[in-house]
């Protein structure tokens, strides 16, 4: 049972990371690029998405709902120990 709890917690952390990663990248201050691996392709400024485009994308892929769902699950997973 303990192994299952650890697996569930690990899966929850990975899930939160996947859900929050695009949001964290979009939160980089203007004029400062988001932290990225050295192998990442640099997107020219004239081809970068606007805040409005990102907001529309996040709305379409329901990021807010996913984050809220994960945040609701986390306390139960952490306290189930």
Beta strands, then each sheet from edge to edge (+ up, - down):
end
